[in-house]
Amino acid sequence: MPWKSDVFEAGQKKLVQSEGLHSIALEAHYSVQQVAAMWHVSEKTVRRLFEGEAGVLKWGSGETSRKRSYQNLRIPQSVLIRVHHRRATA
């Protein structure tokens, strides 16, 4: 795999980069609208559920005195499953 980097020490392969970091990058990511449609809830509810959640990608513009802020979120499948499991068992 092109993202793996191996180093040989004393005849043994040692993995330098963690596979966990790359697996989240390669899995499916969902928009707020997609999650809201899947879970039959509002987009506002999805934003509230995933606010501050580790692993969620966020980008956008900050709020100024003349413009409101815009935040785009992309939610990885593993984070979606983690939040769903946590909410289902709460």
MMTF fields as JSON, N, C-alpha, C and O atoms, coordinates in Angstrom:
{
  "mmtfVersion": "1.0.0",
  "mmtfProducer": "UNKNOWN",
  "numBonds": 359,
  "numAtoms": 360,
  "numGroups": 90,
  "numChains": 1,
  "numModels": 1,
  "chainsPerModel": [1],
  "groupsPerChain": [90],
  "chainIdList": ["A"],
  "bondAtomList": [4, 2, 8, 6, 12, 10, 16, 14, 20, 18, 24, 22, 28, 26, 32, 30, 36, 34, 40, 38, 44, 42, 48, 46, 52, 50, 56, 54, 60, 58, 64, 62, 68, 66, 72, 70, 76, 74, 80, 78, 84, 82, 88, 86, 92, 90, 96, 94, 100, 98, 104, 102, 108, 106, 112, 110, 116, 114, 120, 118, 124, 122, 128, 126, 132, 130, 136, 134, 140, 138, 144, 142, 148, 146, 152, 150, 156, 154, 160, 158, 164, 162, 168, 166, 172, 170, 176, 174, 180, 178, 184, 182, 188, 186, 192, 190, 196, 194, 200, 198, 204, 202, 208, 206, 212, 210, 216, 214, 220, 218, 224, 222, 228, 226, 232, 230, 236, 234, 240, 238, 244, 242, 248, 246, 252, 250, 256, 254, 260, 258, 264, 262, 268, 266, 272, 270, 276, 274, 280, 278, 284, 282, 288, 286, 292, 290, 296, 294, 300, 298, 304, 302, 308, 306, 312, 310, 316, 314, 320, 318, 324, 322, 328, 326, 332, 330, 336, 334, 340, 338, 344, 342, 348, 346, 352, 350, 356, 354],
  "bondOrderList": [1, 1, 1, 1, 1, 1, 1, 1, 1, 1, 1, 1, 1, 1, 1, 1, 1, 1, 1, 1, 1, 1, 1, 1, 1, 1, 1, 1, 1, 1, 1, 1, 1, 1, 1, 1, 1, 1, 1, 1, 1, 1, 1, 1, 1, 1, 1, 1, 1, 1, 1, 1, 1, 1, 1, 1, 1, 1, 1, 1, 1, 1, 1, 1, 1, 1, 1, 1, 1, 1, 1, 1, 1, 1, 1, 1, 1, 1, 1, 1, 1, 1, 1, 1, 1, 1, 1, 1, 1],
  "groupList": [{"groupName": "MET", "atomNameList": ["N", "CA", "C", "O"], "elementList": ["N", "C", "C", "O"], "formalChargeList": [0, 0, 0, 0], "bondAtomList": [1, 0, 2, 1, 3, 2], "bondOrderList": [1, 1, 2], "singleLetterCode": "M", "chemCompType": "L-PEPTIDE LINKING"}, {"groupName": "PRO", "atomNameList": ["N", "CA", "C", "O"], "elementList": ["N", "C", "C", "O"], "formalChargeList": [0, 0, 0, 0], "bondAtomList": [1, 0, 2, 1, 3, 2], "bondOrderList": [1, 1, 2], "singleLetterCode": "P", "chemCompType": "L-PEPTIDE LINKING"}, {"groupName": "TRP", "atomNameList": ["N", "CA", "C", "O"], "elementList": ["N", "C", "C", "O"], "formalChargeList": [0, 0, 0, 0], "bondAtomList": [1, 0, 2, 1, 3, 2], "bondOrderList": [1, 1, 2], "singleLetterCode": "W", "chemCompType": "L-PEPTIDE LINKING"}, {"groupName": "LYS", "atomNameList": ["N", "CA", "C", "O"], "elementList": ["N", "C", "C", "O"], "formalChargeList": [0, 0, 0, 0], "bondAtomList": [1, 0, 2, 1, 3, 2], "bondOrderList": [1, 1, 2], "singleLetterCode": "K", "chemCompType": "L-PEPTIDE LINKING"}, {"groupName": "SER", "atomNameList": ["N", "CA", "C", "O"], "elementList": ["N", "C", "C", "O"], "formalChargeList": [0, 0, 0, 0], "bondAtomList": [1, 0, 2, 1, 3, 2], "bondOrderList": [1, 1, 2], "singleLetterCode": "S", "chemCompType": "L-PEPTIDE LINKING"}, {"groupName": "ASP", "atomNameList": ["N", "CA", "C", "O"], "elementList": ["N", "C", "C", "O"], "formalChargeList": [0, 0, 0, 0], "bondAtomList": [1, 0, 2, 1, 3, 2], "bondOrderList": [1, 1, 2], "singleLetterCode": "D", "chemCompType": "L-PEPTIDE LINKING"}, {"groupName": "VAL", "atomNameList": ["N", "CA", "C", "O"], "elementList": ["N", "C", "C", "O"], "formalChargeList": [0, 0, 0, 0], "bondAtomList": [1, 0, 2, 1, 3, 2], "bondOrderList": [1, 1, 2], "singleLetterCode": "V", "chemCompType": "L-PEPTIDE LINKING"}, {"groupName": "PHE", "atomNameList": ["N", "CA", "C", "O"], "elementList": ["N", "C", "C", "O"], "formalChargeList": [0, 0, 0, 0], "bondAtomList": [1, 0, 2, 1, 3, 2], "bondOrderList": [1, 1, 2], "singleLetterCode": "F", "chemCompType": "L-PEPTIDE LINKING"}, {"groupName": "GLU", "atomNameList": ["N", "CA", "C", "O"], "elementList": ["N", "C", "C", "O"], "formalChargeList": [0, 0, 0, 0], "bondAtomList": [1, 0, 2, 1, 3, 2], "bondOrderList": [1, 1, 2], "singleLetterCode": "E", "chemCompType": "L-PEPTIDE LINKING"}, {"groupName": "ALA", "atomNameList": ["N", "CA", "C", "O"], "elementList": ["N", "C", "C", "O"], "formalChargeList": [0, 0, 0, 0], "bondAtomList": [1, 0, 2, 1, 3, 2], "bondOrderList": [1, 1, 2], "singleLetterCode": "A", "chemCompType": "L-PEPTIDE LINKING"}, {"groupName": "GLY", "atomNameList": ["N", "CA", "C", "O"], "elementList": ["N", "C", "C", "O"], "formalChargeList": [0, 0, 0, 0], "bondAtomList": [1, 0, 2, 1, 3, 2], "bondOrderList": [1, 1, 2], "singleLetterCode": "G", "chemCompType": "PEPTIDE LINKING"}, {"groupName": "GLN", "atomNameList": ["N", "CA", "C", "O"], "elementList": ["N", "C", "C", "O"], "formalChargeList": [0, 0, 0, 0], "bondAtomList": [1, 0, 2, 1, 3, 2], "bondOrderList": [1, 1, 2], "singleLetterCode": "Q", "chemCompType": "L-PEPTIDE LINKING"}, {"groupName": "LEU", "atomNameList": ["N", "CA", "C", "O"], "elementList": ["N", "C", "C", "O"], "formalChargeList": [0, 0, 0, 0], "bondAtomList": [1, 0, 2, 1, 3, 2], "bondOrderList": [1, 1, 2], "singleLetterCode": "L", "chemCompType": "L-PEPTIDE LINKING"}, {"groupName": "HIS", "atomNameList": ["N", "CA", "C", "O"], "elementList": ["N", "C", "C", "O"], "formalChargeList": [0, 0, 0, 0], "bondAtomList": [1, 0, 2, 1, 3, 2], "bondOrderList": [1, 1, 2], "singleLetterCode": "H", "chemCompType": "L-PEPTIDE LINKING"}, {"groupName": "ILE", "atomNameList": ["N", "CA", "C", "O"], "elementList": ["N", "C", "C", "O"], "formalChargeList": [0, 0, 0, 0], "bondAtomList": [1, 0, 2, 1, 3, 2], "bondOrderList": [1, 1, 2], "singleLetterCode": "I", "chemCompType": "L-PEPTIDE LINKING"}, {"groupName": "TYR", "atomNameList": ["N", "CA", "C", "O"], "elementList": ["N", "C", "C", "O"], "formalChargeList": [0, 0, 0, 0], "bondAtomList": [1, 0, 2, 1, 3, 2], "bondOrderList": [1, 1, 2], "singleLetterCode": "Y", "chemCompType": "L-PEPTIDE LINKING"}, {"groupName": "THR", "atomNameList": ["N", "CA", "C", "O"], "elementList": ["N", "C", "C", "O"], "formalChargeList": [0, 0, 0, 0], "bondAtomList": [1, 0, 2, 1, 3, 2], "bondOrderList": [1, 1, 2], "singleLetterCode": "T", "chemCompType": "L-PEPTIDE LINKING"}, {"groupName": "ARG", "atomNameList": ["N", "CA", "C", "O"], "elementList": ["N", "C", "C", "O"], "formalChargeList": [0, 0, 0, 0], "bondAtomList": [1, 0, 2, 1, 3, 2], "bondOrderList": [1, 1, 2], "singleLetterCode": "R", "chemCompType": "L-PEPTIDE LINKING"}, {"groupName": "ASN", "atomNameList": ["N", "CA", "C", "O"], "elementList": ["N", "C", "C", "O"], "formalChargeList": [0, 0, 0, 0], "bondAtomList": [1, 0, 2, 1, 3, 2], "bondOrderList": [1, 1, 2], "singleLetterCode": "N", "chemCompType": "L-PEPTIDE LINKING"}],
  "groupTypeList": [0, 1, 2, 3, 4, 5, 6, 7, 8, 9, 10, 11, 3, 3, 12, 6, 11, 4, 8, 10, 12, 13, 4, 14, 9, 12, 8, 9, 13, 15, 4, 6, 11, 11, 6, 9, 9, 0, 2, 13, 6, 4, 8, 3, 16, 6, 17, 17, 12, 7, 8, 10, 8, 9, 10, 6, 12, 3, 2, 10, 4, 10, 8, 16, 4, 17, 3, 17, 4, 15, 11, 18, 12, 17, 14, 1, 11, 4, 6, 12, 14, 17, 6, 13, 13, 17, 17, 9, 16, 9],
  "groupIdList": [1, 2, 3, 4, 5, 6, 7, 8, 9, 10, 11, 12, 13, 14, 15, 16, 17, 18, 19, 20, 21, 22, 23, 24, 25, 26, 27, 28, 29, 30, 31, 32, 33, 34, 35, 36, 37, 38, 39, 40, 41, 42, 43, 44, 45, 46, 47, 48, 49, 50, 51, 52, 53, 54, 55, 56, 57, 58, 59, 60, 61, 62, 63, 64, 65, 66, 67, 68, 69, 70, 71, 72, 73, 74, 75, 76, 77, 78, 79, 80, 81, 82, 83, 84, 85, 86, 87, 88, 89, 90],
  "secStructList": [7, 6, 6, 7, 7, 3, 3, 3, 3, 6, 6, 3, 3, 3, 3, 7, 1, 7, 2, 2, 2, 2, 2, 2, 2, 2, 1, 7, 3, 3, 7, 2, 2, 2, 2, 2, 2, 2, 2, 6, 7, 7, 2, 2, 2, 2, 2, 2, 2, 2, 6, 6, 7, 6, 6, 7, 3, 3, 3, 3, 3, 7, 7, 7, 1, 1, 1, 7, 7, 3, 3, 3, 3, 3, 3, 3, 2, 2, 2, 2, 2, 2, 2, 2, 2, 2, 2, 2, 2, 7],
  "xCoordList": [0.84, 0.0, 0.885, 1.894, 0.545, 1.438, 1.59, 2.582, 0.667, 0.765, 1.527, 1.787, 1.891, 2.659, 4.144, 4.632, 4.832, 6.266, 6.905, 6.622, 7.759, 8.387, 9.871, 10.532, 10.375, 11.785, 12.274, 11.584, 13.464, 14.024, 14.985, 15.928, 14.741, 15.626, 15.9, 14.98, 17.151, 17.588, 16.824, 16.44, 16.605, 15.952, 14.442, 13.813, 13.838, 12.386, 11.796, 12.418, 10.585, 9.87, 9.184, 8.573, 9.293, 8.614, 7.762, 8.264, 6.49, 5.577, 5.804, 5.723, 6.088, 6.379, 5.1, 4.926, 4.208, 2.966, 1.826, 1.757, 0.949, -0.178, -1.221, -1.55, -1.744, -2.81, -4.105, -4.922, -4.311, -5.53, -5.738, -6.867, -4.65, -4.751, -5.204, -5.929, -4.792, -5.112, -6.447, -7.089, -6.871, -8.132, -9.304, -10.27, -9.239, -10.326, -10.344, -11.408, -9.199, -9.133, -9.727, -10.216, -9.691, -10.153, -11.593, -12.142, -12.216, -13.598, -14.57, -14.182, -15.815, -16.845, -17.061, -17.06, -17.247, -17.554, -18.922, -19.24, -19.729, -21.098, -21.271, -20.65, -22.109, -22.444, -23.539, -24.148, -23.779, -24.835, -26.184, -27.007, -26.405, -27.667, -27.879, -28.996, -26.831, -26.945, -27.272, -28.119, -26.613, -26.871, -28.289, -28.988, -28.709, -30.067, -31.106, -32.113, -30.88, -31.814, -31.799, -32.852, -30.614, -30.508, -31.184, -31.847, -31.02, -31.53, -32.904, -33.485, -33.424, -34.75, -34.832, -35.79, -33.811, -33.77, -33.401, -33.071, -33.457, -33.121, -31.6, -30.834, -31.199, -29.774, -29.241, -28.084, -30.068, -29.668, -29.347, -28.392, -30.144, -29.902, -28.589, -27.828, -28.314, -27.062, -25.877, -24.901, -25.941, -24.847, -24.62, -23.477, -25.69, -25.586, -24.976, -24.158, -25.371, -24.855, -23.363, -22.649, -22.881, -21.492, -20.588, -19.414, -21.13, -20.327, -19.247, -19.551, -18.006, -16.897, -16.514, -15.681, -17.105, -16.811, -15.461, -15.2, -14.623, -13.305, -13.442, -14.229, -12.672, -12.66, -13.528, -13.405, -14.398, -15.255, -14.441, -13.784, -14.484, -13.781, -14.634, -15.811, -14.03, -14.742, -13.918, -12.701, -14.595, -13.959, -15.035, -16.215, -14.627, -15.573, -15.052, -13.885, -15.92, -15.534, -16.081, -17.156, -15.321, -15.75, -16.733, -16.9, -17.364, -18.346, -17.64, -16.667, -18.145, -17.648, -18.806, -19.915, -18.546, -19.62, -20.689, -21.804, -20.366, -21.317, -21.793, -22.769, -21.122, -21.474, -21.577, -20.818, -22.514, -22.608, -21.568, -21.047, -21.274, -20.27, -20.906, -22.098, -20.106, -20.509, -19.531, -18.319, -20.048, -19.213, -19.656, -20.809, -18.749, -18.994, -18.472, -17.367, -19.26, -18.855, -18.859, -19.74, -17.888, -17.875, -17.638, -16.66, -18.561, -18.572, -18.134, -18.837, -16.975, -16.513, -17.465, -18.13, -17.515, -18.42, -18.153, -19.099, -16.895, -16.583, -17.087, -17.525, -17.035, -17.551, -19.07, -19.668, -19.686, -21.141, -21.6, -22.574, -20.906, -21.232, -20.991, -21.801, -19.88, -19.551, -20.623, -21.06, -21.036, -22.055, -23.395, -24.108, -23.736, -25.002, -25.015, -26.005, -23.918, -23.826, -23.916, -24.608, -23.223, -23.259, -24.658, -25.107, -25.353, -26.724, -27.717, -28.673, -27.496, -28.424, -28.302, -29.279, -27.11, -26.904, -27.057, -26.968, -27.284, -27.413, -28.763, -29.038],
  "yCoordList": [-1.176, 0.0, 1.239, 1.263, 2.253, 3.387, 4.258, 4.98, 4.229, 5.098, 4.463, 5.126, 3.198, 2.541, 2.804, 2.844, 2.979, 3.187, 2.202, 2.227, 1.342, 0.322, 0.629, 1.165, 0.282, 0.421, -0.943, -1.635, -1.332, -2.611, -2.391, -1.608, -3.088, -3.034, -4.459, -5.204, -4.817, -6.141, -7.257, -8.242, -7.097, -8.144, -8.191, -9.084, -7.277, -7.277, -6.016, -4.953, -6.165, -5.003, -4.292, -4.926, -2.992, -2.207, -1.163, -0.399, -1.138, -0.194, 1.187, 1.361, 2.161, 3.502, 4.308, 4.988, 4.232, 4.98, 4.067, 2.914, 4.585, 3.813, 3.608, 4.545, 2.401, 2.127, 2.804, 3.145, 3.005, 3.621, 5.033, 5.444, 5.768, 7.129, 7.146, 8.051, 6.176, 6.157, 5.491, 5.807, 4.592, 3.919, 4.887, 4.743, 5.866, 6.843, 7.753, 8.222, 8.001, 8.849, 8.151, 8.813, 6.835, 6.084, 5.609, 5.104, 5.759, 5.301, 6.36, 7.496, 5.978, 6.894, 8.039, 7.84, 9.247, 10.436, 10.94, 10.945, 11.361, 11.793, 13.264, 13.778, 13.938, 15.329, 15.361, 14.339, 16.549, 16.73, 16.353, 15.71, 16.748, 16.452, 14.952, 14.464, 14.218, 12.769, 12.075, 11.182, 12.475, 11.862, 12.188, 11.328, 13.436, 13.831, 12.995, 12.6, 12.722, 11.9, 10.444, 9.812, 9.91, 8.519, 8.311, 7.296, 9.272, 9.13, 9.765, 9.678, 10.396, 11.039, 12.075, 12.102, 12.932, 14.042, 15.309, 15.245, 16.447, 17.708, 17.879, 17.258, 18.741, 19.056, 19.728, 19.529, 20.51, 21.173, 20.145, 20.31, 19.093, 18.024, 17.314, 17.017, 17.039, 16.369, 17.241, 16.743, 18.527, 19.438, 19.449, 19.466, 19.438, 19.432, 18.117, 18.129, 16.987, 15.683, 15.536, 14.922, 16.101, 15.898, 17.084, 17.084, 18.1, 19.255, 18.83, 18.261, 19.104, 18.772, 17.306, 16.906, 16.491, 15.055, 14.825, 15.377, 14.023, 13.73, 12.979, 12.039, 13.401, 12.728, 13.385, 13.047, 14.31, 14.999, 16.099, 16.888, 16.151, 17.188, 18.443, 18.387, 19.59, 20.858, 21.877, 21.959, 22.651, 23.788, 24.803, 24.466, 26.016, 27.066, 28.42, 28.568, 29.401, 30.764, 31.12, 30.675, 31.923, 32.366, 33.522, 34.134, 33.8, 34.877, 36.221, 36.377, 37.193, 38.564, 39.456, 38.978, 40.747, 41.667, 41.783, 42.22, 41.397, 41.524, 40.2, 40.17, 39.117, 37.819, 36.761, 36.774, 35.853, 34.735, 33.683, 33.688, 32.799, 31.77, 30.615, 30.341, 29.957, 28.759, 27.654, 27.824, 26.531, 25.386, 24.181, 23.756, 23.639, 22.396, 21.259, 21.337, 20.204, 19.037, 17.811, 17.658, 16.951, 15.635, 14.638, 14.726, 13.685, 12.752, 11.384, 10.767, 10.889, 9.556, 8.475, 8.645, 7.382, 6.286, 5.759, 5.456, 5.641, 5.114, 6.054, 5.586, 7.362, 8.326, 8.236, 8.309, 8.079, 7.93, 6.719, 6.804, 5.611, 4.387, 4.581, 4.15, 5.23, 5.458, 6.313, 5.988, 7.392, 8.268, 7.547, 7.67, 6.794, 6.055, 5.039, 4.923, 4.312, 3.308, 3.973, 3.478, 5.082, 5.797, 6.306, 6.223, 6.835, 7.338, 6.204, 6.362, 5.06, 3.923, 3.266, 2.725, 3.31, 2.66, 3.629, 3.219, 4.896, 5.904, 5.834, 6.602],
  "zCoordList": [0.0, 0.0, 0.0, 0.706, -0.758, -0.925, 0.322, 0.42, 1.273, 2.438, 3.584, 4.588, 3.46, 4.513, 4.302, 3.172, 5.388, 5.34, 6.307, 7.504, 5.792, 6.628, 6.825, 5.936, 7.993, 8.328, 8.784, 9.532, 8.335, 8.736, 9.895, 9.788, 11.007, 12.153, 12.619, 12.955, 12.632, 13.092, 12.395, 13.024, 11.084, 10.312, 10.455, 9.886, 11.183, 11.371, 10.743, 10.732, 10.222, 9.701, 10.86, 11.72, 10.869, 11.885, 11.17, 10.346, 11.488, 10.875, 11.479, 12.695, 10.629, 11.098, 11.276, 12.288, 10.301, 10.378, 10.781, 10.357, 11.59, 12.091, 11.009, 10.282, 10.892, 9.931, 10.353, 9.498, 11.642, 12.137, 11.61, 11.342, 11.465, 10.952, 9.503, 9.09, 8.741, 7.325, 7.039, 6.037, 7.884, 7.621, 7.7, 6.95, 8.591, 8.692, 7.46, 7.056, 6.873, 5.679, 4.461, 3.546, 4.442, 3.277, 3.381, 2.402, 4.542, 4.68, 4.169, 3.897, 4.044, 3.547, 4.525, 5.74, 3.98, 4.771, 4.342, 3.152, 5.303, 5.028, 5.353, 6.284, 4.594, 4.878, 5.935, 6.25, 6.475, 7.465, 6.851, 7.502, 5.618, 4.94, 4.77, 4.947, 4.432, 4.261, 5.575, 5.609, 6.654, 7.958, 8.416, 8.951, 8.204, 8.585, 7.843, 8.432, 6.575, 5.793, 6.263, 6.347, 6.569, 7.026, 8.367, 8.58, 9.281, 10.644, 10.827, 11.908, 9.789, 9.834, 10.945, 11.718, 11.015, 11.96, 11.189, 10.005, 11.855, 11.184, 11.09, 11.826, 10.161, 10.01, 11.272, 11.642, 11.923, 13.166, 14.252, 15.012, 14.317, 15.289, 14.996, 15.917, 13.724, 13.343, 13.719, 14.279, 13.422, 13.779, 15.289, 15.747, 16.049, 17.512, 18.018, 18.938, 17.423, 17.849, 17.586, 18.38, 16.463, 16.061, 16.373, 16.004, 17.054, 17.429, 18.424, 19.473, 18.096, 18.981, 19.011, 19.825, 18.138, 18.097, 17.413, 16.345, 18.025, 17.462, 16.144, 16.032, 15.153, 13.865, 12.804, 11.627, 13.18, 12.214, 11.549, 12.228, 10.219, 9.487, 9.431, 9.078, 9.785, 9.764, 8.994, 9.155, 8.156, 7.523, 7.165, 7.067, 6.975, 6.639, 7.051, 7.413, 6.993, 7.347, 8.719, 9.119, 9.418, 10.729, 10.636, 9.581, 11.733, 11.768, 11.86, 12.598, 11.1, 11.182, 11.589, 11.828, 11.666, 12.047, 10.967, 11.251, 9.727, 8.624, 8.041, 7.292, 8.37, 7.795, 8.878, 9.848, 8.707, 9.637, 9.261, 8.146, 10.177, 9.894, 9.124, 9.263, 8.327, 7.599, 7.945, 7.807, 8.391, 8.734, 7.921, 8.005, 7.143, 6.435, 7.293, 7.83, 7.423, 8.201, 7.3, 6.453, 7.48, 6.862, 7.98, 8.722, 8.084, 9.197, 8.705, 7.905, 9.169, 8.764, 9.273, 10.295, 8.556, 8.901, 10.304, 11.031, 10.702, 12.034, 13.13, 14.181, 12.907, 13.878, 13.931, 15.004, 12.772, 12.694, 13.513, 14.262, 13.368, 14.108, 15.601, 16.422, 15.957, 17.364, 18.06, 19.164, 17.413, 18.005, 18.092, 19.087, 17.046, 17.061, 18.203, 18.926, 18.358, 19.43, 20.802, 21.691, 20.968, 22.248, 22.56, 23.703, 21.553, 21.77, 22.001, 22.759, 21.351, 21.494, 22.863, 23.381, 23.452, 24.747, 25.917, 27.075, 25.629, 26.714, 27.377, 28.299]
}
